[in-house]
Amino acid sequence: MRDRSKKVFMTLLAFCAVCLAHGKPERPNIVVVVADDMGWGDAGTFGNELIQTPNMDRLASEGVKLTQCYSACGVCSPSRSAILTGRTPYRNGVYRHLSGNGPAYLRASEITYPERLKEIGYETCHVGKWHLLSKNQFNKPEFPQPGDHGYDYWMYTHNNAEPSHKNPVNFVRNGVPVGKLEGYSAQLVAGEAVHWLQNIHDPKKPFVLTVWFHEPHSPIATDSRFQSLYKGHKNSKYMGNITQMDHGLGMVLDALDKAGVSENTLVFFTSDNGPVPSYGGSSGGLRGNKRSEYEGGIRVPGLARWPGKIKPGSTSDVPVIGSDVFSTALAVNGLSLPSDRTIDGVNMLPALNGQPVERRIPMFWRTHVSKPDERVAMRIGDWKLIGDETLTHFQLYNIPKDEQEKNDLAAKMPEKTEEMKKILIRLWADIEAEGPREWWESDRQKSRFGGKMSY
């Protein structure tokens, strides 16, 4: 009887050991893919009847399609800064498109999610566009480069691929100029990500990978194998450029499969802002485009996949925003948010499964160069308020009922408008007090928020 009891005890002990081993969570890999100037209506996955995006379709079928996914700003540099820091752009200092010789850049004092995850054993890689410094600061050691924001390895450009997406000459790898590359940007960027994953990354460690494509930002150049798919269409170059970017996405997804890590990898795909119609971009019928606070300027394609954590083939209409990436990356690792600064984003994992998220701080947008009557916006629940430059005139929309923002309810619902207005003004004062105000005040004096800018 004693032997039997001992045997049962040893069996239970072994079982508990197995349970503990299997119960220990394996840290997930995190891949964030960002298109450049891709509009809500620029993909077959989101209803475009002509543009083929088979790899976006693949992500949607294997994960969730987000019907109310937002960039954190109507232009690129600010929205990208929010993805990395979880902080609305005016708060983190990257309040405008960074070009020329401006003062702003993503400060080393900001905490990025690659930086935080590197501290707990992640390897980190960035490939593609960066645009978190002004041009005169790019690849200059006296200003923070990707390595100062938590990246072990990077191959990047300041802004656009130059002279175009074809045979770019302006990539820098880990501080060293690469020189002229043969091929098209999406495939070069994706190829570098694949190279890092297969040949440099330690497979025993979890990783953060950011893949920021240049497509479909101008100057556009499209491989004939993609442009020929749209022969006869006046926007064949632009349409093919989207498919070219989608092919790069597929290269990354295939590399994850080949490495055997797809099952434990959270992939998030989005765009940095709305489209530019003069190049061929489409907002899918939403009002406004790039640089606008209307839906067409800030609502962007959104897809996420994490096998076993996100239901395949699902759709979520819960609003999420680029700044949520930071909080999500920390939350899935059981890490708390920094306590010494305001984090605007939230853990969006519930939203990726169609469940509501609780936002202590409303979704907020302010675009440095936009029309004066749509300078700032805020969304709480179904309601969105848009304010002018002086914060004295406001528009009110119920977004689920009026996605095209045709019916301004401000005059019909003065109490709701006043309620939202008070919250927005209070929120803006908080943001303005925390960010490097001297940077945008200097800019204000030079351009008065409406000066001609180079994009």
C-alpha positions as CSV (number, residue, x, y, z in Angstrom):
1,M,0.0,0.0,0.0
2,R,2.9,2.3,0.9
3,D,4.5,1.6,-2.5
4,R,1.3,2.4,-4.3
5,S,0.9,5.7,-2.4
6,K,4.5,6.6,-3.3
7,K,3.8,5.8,-7.0
8,V,0.6,7.9,-7.0
9,F,2.6,10.8,-5.3
10,M,5.4,10.6,-7.9
11,T,2.8,10.5,-10.7
12,L,1.1,13.6,-9.3
13,L,4.4,15.3,-8.9
14,A,5.4,14.6,-12.5
15,F,2.0,15.8,-13.7
16,C,2.3,19.0,-11.7
17,A,5.7,19.6,-13.2
18,V,4.3,19.1,-16.7
19,C,1.5,21.5,-15.9
20,L,3.9,24.1,-14.7
21,A,6.1,23.7,-17.7
22,H,3.2,24.0,-20.1
23,G,1.5,26.7,-18.1
24,K,4.5,29.0,-18.4
25,P,3.6,31.5,-21.1
26,E,6.0,31.7,-24.0
27,R,6.6,35.3,-24.9
28,P,5.0,36.2,-28.2
29,N,6.8,37.7,-31.2
30,I,5.4,41.0,-32.3
31,V,5.4,42.1,-35.9
32,V,4.0,45.5,-36.9
33,V,3.6,46.3,-40.6
34,V,2.8,49.8,-41.7
35,A,1.9,51.0,-45.2
36,D,2.5,54.6,-46.2
37,D,-0.4,56.8,-47.3
38,M,-2.7,53.8,-47.9
39,G,-6.3,54.7,-47.7
40,W,-9.3,52.9,-46.3
41,G,-10.5,52.2,-49.8
42,D,-7.2,51.0,-51.3
43,A,-7.5,47.3,-50.7
44,G,-9.6,44.5,-52.0
45,T,-9.7,43.3,-48.4
46,F,-11.7,46.4,-47.4
47,G,-14.0,46.5,-50.4
48,N,-12.1,47.8,-53.4
49,E,-13.4,45.8,-56.3
50,L,-10.3,46.1,-58.4
51,I,-7.1,46.2,-56.3
52,Q,-5.8,42.7,-55.4
53,T,-4.4,42.3,-51.9
54,P,-4.2,38.5,-51.4
55,N,-1.9,38.7,-48.4
56,M,-4.1,41.2,-46.6
57,D,-7.0,38.8,-47.5
58,R,-4.9,36.0,-45.9
59,L,-4.4,38.0,-42.7
60,A,-8.1,38.7,-42.6
61,S,-9.0,35.1,-43.0
62,E,-6.5,33.9,-40.4
63,G,-7.3,36.8,-38.0
64,V,-9.5,39.8,-37.6
65,K,-10.4,42.7,-39.9
66,L,-10.8,46.0,-38.0
67,T,-13.4,48.2,-39.5
68,Q,-12.7,51.2,-37.2
69,C,-8.9,51.3,-37.1
70,Y,-7.3,54.7,-36.8
71,S,-3.9,56.3,-37.3
72,A,-3.0,58.7,-34.5
73,C,-2.6,61.6,-36.9
74,G,-3.5,62.6,-40.5
75,V,0.2,62.6,-41.5
76,C,3.0,60.1,-41.2
77,S,5.7,61.1,-38.7
78,P,3.3,61.8,-35.8
79,S,1.3,58.6,-36.4
80,R,4.4,56.5,-36.4
81,S,5.7,58.1,-33.2
82,A,2.4,57.2,-31.5
83,I,2.8,53.5,-32.6
84,L,6.2,53.3,-30.9
85,T,5.4,55.3,-27.7
86,G,1.7,54.9,-27.1
87,R,1.5,58.6,-26.7
88,T,-0.5,61.1,-28.8
89,P,2.0,63.0,-31.1
90,Y,1.9,66.4,-29.5
91,R,2.6,64.7,-26.2
92,N,5.6,62.8,-27.4
93,G,7.0,65.7,-29.4
94,V,6.6,64.5,-33.0
95,Y,3.7,66.8,-33.7
96,R,4.3,67.3,-37.4
97,H,5.6,65.8,-40.6
98,L,9.4,65.8,-40.1
99,S,11.2,67.3,-43.1
100,G,13.8,69.9,-43.8
101,N,15.6,71.4,-40.8
102,G,12.9,71.5,-38.2
103,P,13.7,71.1,-34.5
104,A,11.5,68.1,-33.7
105,Y,12.5,64.5,-33.5
106,L,11.5,61.4,-31.4
107,R,13.4,62.2,-28.2
108,A,15.5,59.6,-26.5
109,S,13.6,60.3,-23.3
110,E,10.5,58.7,-24.9
111,I,10.0,55.0,-24.0
112,T,9.2,52.8,-27.0
113,Y,7.8,49.3,-26.9
114,P,10.9,47.8,-28.6
115,E,13.0,49.4,-26.0
116,R,10.9,48.0,-23.2
117,L,10.7,44.5,-24.6
118,K,14.4,44.4,-25.3
119,E,14.9,44.8,-21.5
120,I,13.1,41.5,-21.0
121,G,15.1,39.5,-23.6
122,Y,13.5,40.4,-27.0
123,E,15.6,40.9,-30.1
124,T,14.5,43.9,-32.2
125,C,14.7,44.8,-35.8
126,H,13.3,47.7,-37.9
127,V,13.2,47.8,-41.7
128,G,11.9,50.5,-44.1
129,K,10.8,54.1,-43.6
130,W,11.7,55.8,-40.3
131,H,10.8,59.5,-40.6
132,L,11.1,60.2,-36.9
133,L,13.8,62.9,-37.4
134,S,14.1,65.9,-39.6
135,K,16.2,65.4,-42.7
136,N,19.2,67.2,-41.3
137,Q,19.2,64.9,-38.2
138,F,19.0,61.6,-40.1
139,N,21.8,59.1,-39.3
140,K,23.6,61.8,-37.1
141,P,24.8,60.3,-33.8
142,E,24.0,63.5,-31.9
143,F,20.3,62.8,-32.5
144,P,18.4,59.6,-31.5
145,Q,18.5,56.9,-34.2
146,P,16.6,53.5,-34.1
147,G,19.4,52.1,-32.0
148,D,18.6,54.7,-29.3
149,H,14.9,53.6,-29.4
150,G,15.5,49.9,-28.7
151,Y,16.5,48.4,-32.0
152,D,19.4,45.9,-32.3
153,Y,19.3,46.0,-36.1
154,W,17.9,48.4,-38.6
155,M,17.9,49.2,-42.3
156,Y,16.0,52.5,-42.9
157,T,15.4,55.6,-44.9
158,H,14.7,59.1,-43.6
159,N,11.4,59.4,-45.5
160,N,10.6,58.3,-49.0
161,A,12.6,55.8,-51.0
162,E,14.7,57.9,-53.4
163,P,14.6,58.6,-56.3
164,S,11.5,56.3,-56.2
165,H,10.5,52.8,-55.1
166,K,12.7,51.5,-58.0
167,N,16.4,51.0,-57.3
168,P,16.5,53.3,-54.2
169,V,19.8,54.8,-53.2
170,N,19.1,56.2,-49.7
171,F,18.9,53.2,-47.3
172,V,21.2,53.0,-44.3
173,R,21.9,49.8,-42.4
174,N,23.0,50.2,-38.8
175,G,24.5,53.6,-39.5
176,V,26.3,52.7,-42.7
177,P,24.9,53.9,-46.1
178,V,24.0,50.9,-48.3
179,G,24.2,52.6,-51.7
180,K,22.1,51.8,-54.7
181,L,19.9,48.7,-54.4
182,E,18.4,46.9,-57.3
183,G,14.7,46.2,-57.2
184,Y,11.6,47.7,-55.7
185,S,11.3,49.1,-52.2
186,A,8.6,46.7,-50.9
187,Q,10.5,43.6,-51.9
188,L,13.8,45.1,-50.7
189,V,12.3,46.0,-47.3
190,A,10.6,42.7,-46.9
191,G,13.7,40.9,-48.1
192,E,15.8,42.6,-45.4
193,A,13.2,41.5,-42.7
194,V,13.4,37.9,-44.0
195,H,17.2,38.1,-44.0
196,W,17.3,39.3,-40.4
197,L,14.8,36.6,-39.3
198,Q,16.6,33.8,-41.0
199,N,20.3,34.7,-40.6
200,I,20.7,37.1,-37.8
201,H,17.9,36.6,-35.2
202,D,18.6,34.1,-32.4
203,P,15.7,31.6,-32.7
204,K,15.8,31.0,-29.0
205,K,14.7,34.5,-28.3
206,P,11.4,36.3,-28.9
207,F,11.5,39.2,-31.3
208,V,10.0,42.5,-32.3
209,L,10.0,43.3,-36.0
210,T,8.7,46.5,-37.5
211,V,8.3,46.6,-41.3
212,W,7.4,50.1,-42.5
213,F,6.8,50.0,-46.3
214,H,7.2,53.1,-48.5
215,E,4.3,52.1,-50.8
216,P,2.1,53.7,-51.9
217,H,3.7,57.1,-51.1
218,S,5.0,59.1,-54.0
219,P,7.2,59.0,-56.0
220,I,5.6,55.8,-57.0
221,A,7.4,53.1,-59.1
222,T,5.7,49.8,-59.7
223,D,7.1,46.5,-61.0
224,S,5.5,45.6,-64.3
225,R,4.5,42.2,-62.9
226,F,2.1,44.0,-60.6
227,Q,1.1,47.0,-62.8
228,S,0.2,44.6,-65.6
229,L,-2.5,43.2,-63.4
230,Y,-4.4,46.4,-64.0
231,K,-3.7,47.0,-67.7
232,G,-6.1,49.5,-69.2
233,H,-6.9,51.2,-65.9
234,K,-5.8,54.9,-65.6
235,N,-4.5,54.2,-62.1
236,S,-2.7,51.0,-63.0
237,K,0.6,52.2,-61.5
238,Y,-1.0,53.1,-58.1
239,M,-3.1,50.0,-58.0
240,G,-0.1,47.8,-58.8
241,N,1.8,49.6,-56.2
242,I,-0.6,48.5,-53.5
243,T,-0.3,44.9,-54.8
244,Q,3.5,45.3,-54.8
245,M,3.3,46.3,-51.1
246,D,0.9,43.4,-50.4
247,H,3.4,41.0,-52.0
248,G,6.1,42.3,-49.6
249,L,3.7,41.6,-46.7
250,G,3.4,38.0,-48.1
251,M,7.1,37.6,-48.0
252,V,7.2,38.4,-44.3
253,L,4.2,36.1,-43.6
254,D,5.9,33.3,-45.5
255,A,9.1,33.8,-43.6
256,L,7.3,33.5,-40.3
257,D,5.8,30.2,-41.5
258,K,9.2,29.0,-42.6
259,A,10.7,29.8,-39.3
260,G,7.9,28.0,-37.5
261,V,6.9,31.0,-35.4
262,S,3.6,32.0,-36.9
263,E,1.6,30.3,-34.1
264,N,3.2,32.5,-31.5
265,T,3.4,35.7,-33.4
266,L,1.0,38.7,-33.1
267,V,1.0,40.4,-36.5
268,F,-0.6,43.8,-36.8
269,F,-1.0,45.6,-40.2
270,T,-2.1,49.2,-40.7
271,S,-1.4,52.5,-42.5
272,D,0.1,55.7,-41.2
273,N,-2.7,57.9,-42.5
274,G,-5.3,58.3,-45.2
275,P,-4.7,58.5,-49.0
276,V,-3.7,61.1,-51.5
277,P,-6.3,61.1,-54.3
278,S,-4.1,62.9,-56.8
279,Y,-1.9,59.8,-56.8
280,G,-4.8,57.4,-57.1
281,G,-5.6,56.8,-53.5
282,S,-9.1,56.2,-52.2
283,S,-10.8,56.8,-48.8
284,G,-13.5,54.3,-49.7
285,G,-16.2,57.0,-49.6
286,L,-15.2,58.5,-46.3
287,R,-15.0,62.2,-46.0
288,G,-11.5,63.7,-46.2
289,N,-8.0,62.4,-47.1
290,K,-4.5,62.7,-45.8
291,R,-4.0,65.6,-43.4
292,S,-7.7,65.7,-42.5
293,E,-9.4,65.0,-39.2
294,Y,-12.4,63.6,-41.0
295,E,-12.6,59.9,-41.2
296,G,-10.9,59.6,-44.6
297,G,-7.7,61.2,-43.2
298,I,-7.4,59.0,-40.1
299,R,-9.4,55.8,-40.6
300,V,-7.1,53.2,-42.1
301,P,-6.9,49.5,-42.9
302,G,-6.4,47.4,-39.8
303,L,-5.7,43.6,-39.6
304,A,-4.4,41.4,-36.8
305,R,-3.5,37.8,-36.5
306,W,-2.5,35.7,-33.5
307,P,-3.4,32.0,-33.8
308,G,-5.2,30.8,-30.7
309,K,-5.7,34.3,-29.3
310,I,-7.7,36.0,-32.2
311,K,-10.6,34.2,-33.8
312,P,-9.8,33.6,-37.5
313,G,-12.0,35.2,-40.1
314,S,-13.6,37.6,-37.6
315,T,-14.5,41.2,-37.9
316,S,-14.4,43.8,-35.1
317,D,-16.0,47.3,-35.2
318,V,-14.5,48.3,-31.9
319,P,-12.4,51.5,-32.5
320,V,-8.6,51.1,-32.1
321,I,-5.8,53.5,-32.8
322,G,-2.1,53.3,-33.6
323,S,-1.1,54.3,-30.0
324,D,-2.7,51.1,-28.7
325,V,0.2,49.1,-30.1
326,F,2.5,50.1,-27.3
327,S,0.1,49.2,-24.5
328,T,-0.8,45.9,-26.2
329,A,2.9,44.9,-26.6
330,L,3.4,45.4,-22.9
331,A,0.2,43.8,-21.8
332,V,0.7,40.5,-23.7
333,N,4.0,40.3,-21.8
334,G,2.4,41.1,-18.4
335,L,4.3,44.4,-18.2
336,S,2.8,47.4,-16.5
337,L,2.7,50.8,-18.3
338,P,5.3,53.5,-17.4
339,S,4.1,55.5,-14.3
340,D,6.1,58.6,-15.0
341,R,4.3,59.7,-18.1
342,T,0.9,59.7,-19.7
343,I,0.1,56.7,-22.0
344,D,-2.8,57.4,-24.3
345,G,-3.2,54.0,-25.9
346,V,-4.8,51.0,-24.3
347,N,-4.4,47.2,-24.6
348,M,-6.4,46.5,-27.8
349,L,-6.4,42.7,-27.4
350,P,-10.1,42.7,-26.3
351,A,-11.0,44.8,-29.4
352,L,-9.2,42.2,-31.6
353,N,-11.8,39.8,-30.4
354,G,-14.7,42.1,-30.8
355,Q,-14.9,43.2,-27.2
356,P,-15.0,46.8,-25.9
357,V,-11.9,48.4,-24.5
358,E,-12.0,50.9,-21.6
359,R,-10.3,54.2,-22.5
360,R,-9.4,56.6,-19.7
361,I,-8.1,59.1,-22.2
362,P,-10.3,59.7,-25.3
363,M,-9.0,59.1,-28.8
364,F,-7.5,62.4,-30.0
365,W,-6.1,63.9,-33.2
366,R,-4.4,67.2,-34.0
367,T,-2.8,67.7,-37.4
368,H,-0.2,70.5,-37.7
369,V,-0.9,71.2,-41.4
370,S,-4.6,70.8,-42.2
371,K,-7.5,73.0,-43.0
372,P,-8.2,75.5,-40.2
373,D,-11.8,74.4,-39.7
374,E,-10.7,70.7,-39.0
375,R,-7.5,71.2,-36.9
376,V,-8.4,68.9,-34.0
377,A,-10.7,65.9,-33.3
378,M,-11.7,63.7,-30.4
379,R,-13.8,60.5,-30.2
380,I,-15.6,59.1,-27.2
381,G,-17.8,56.1,-27.9
382,D,-19.9,56.7,-31.0
383,W,-19.4,60.5,-30.8
384,K,-16.7,62.5,-32.6
385,L,-16.0,66.2,-32.2
386,I,-14.0,68.2,-34.7
387,G,-12.8,71.6,-33.8
388,D,-11.2,74.5,-35.7
389,E,-7.8,76.1,-35.1
390,T,-9.1,78.5,-32.5
391,L,-11.1,75.8,-30.6
392,T,-14.2,78.0,-30.9
393,H,-16.2,76.3,-33.7
394,F,-17.1,72.6,-33.5
395,Q,-18.7,69.9,-35.5
396,L,-20.4,66.8,-34.0
397,Y,-20.9,63.5,-35.6
398,N,-22.3,60.1,-34.6
399,I,-19.8,57.9,-36.5
400,P,-21.6,54.5,-36.5
401,K,-24.7,56.2,-38.0
402,D,-22.9,58.7,-40.2
403,E,-19.5,57.3,-41.3
404,Q,-19.3,59.8,-44.1
405,E,-19.8,62.7,-41.7
406,K,-22.5,64.4,-43.7
407,N,-24.8,65.3,-40.8
408,D,-23.2,67.8,-38.4
409,L,-25.3,67.6,-35.2
410,A,-23.6,70.4,-33.3
411,A,-26.5,72.8,-33.7
412,K,-29.1,70.2,-33.0
413,M,-27.4,68.8,-29.9
414,P,-25.8,71.8,-28.1
415,E,-25.6,70.0,-24.8
416,K,-23.7,67.1,-26.2
417,T,-21.5,69.4,-28.1
418,E,-20.7,71.5,-25.0
419,E,-20.0,68.3,-23.0
420,M,-17.6,67.1,-25.6
421,K,-16.0,70.5,-26.1
422,K,-15.2,70.8,-22.4
423,I,-13.5,67.4,-22.4
424,L,-11.5,68.2,-25.6
425,I,-10.3,71.6,-24.3
426,R,-9.2,70.0,-21.0
427,L,-7.5,67.2,-22.8
428,W,-5.6,69.5,-25.2
429,A,-4.4,71.7,-22.3
430,D,-3.0,68.5,-20.6
431,I,-1.3,67.4,-23.8
432,E,0.1,70.9,-24.5
433,A,1.5,71.1,-21.0
434,E,3.3,67.8,-21.3
435,G,4.8,68.1,-24.7
436,P,7.8,70.2,-25.9
437,R,5.7,73.3,-26.5
438,E,8.7,75.4,-27.5
439,W,9.1,73.3,-30.7
440,W,5.6,73.9,-32.0
441,E,5.4,77.5,-30.8
442,S,8.6,78.2,-32.8
443,D,6.9,76.5,-35.8
444,R,3.7,78.5,-35.2
445,Q,5.5,81.8,-35.5
446,K,7.1,80.7,-38.8
447,S,4.1,79.1,-40.5
448,R,1.0,80.0,-38.5
449,F,-0.1,76.4,-38.8
450,G,-0.9,76.9,-42.4
451,G,2.4,77.6,-44.1
452,K,3.3,75.8,-47.3
453,M,4.9,72.5,-46.4
454,S,6.9,70.1,-48.5
455,Y,5.6,66.5,-48.4
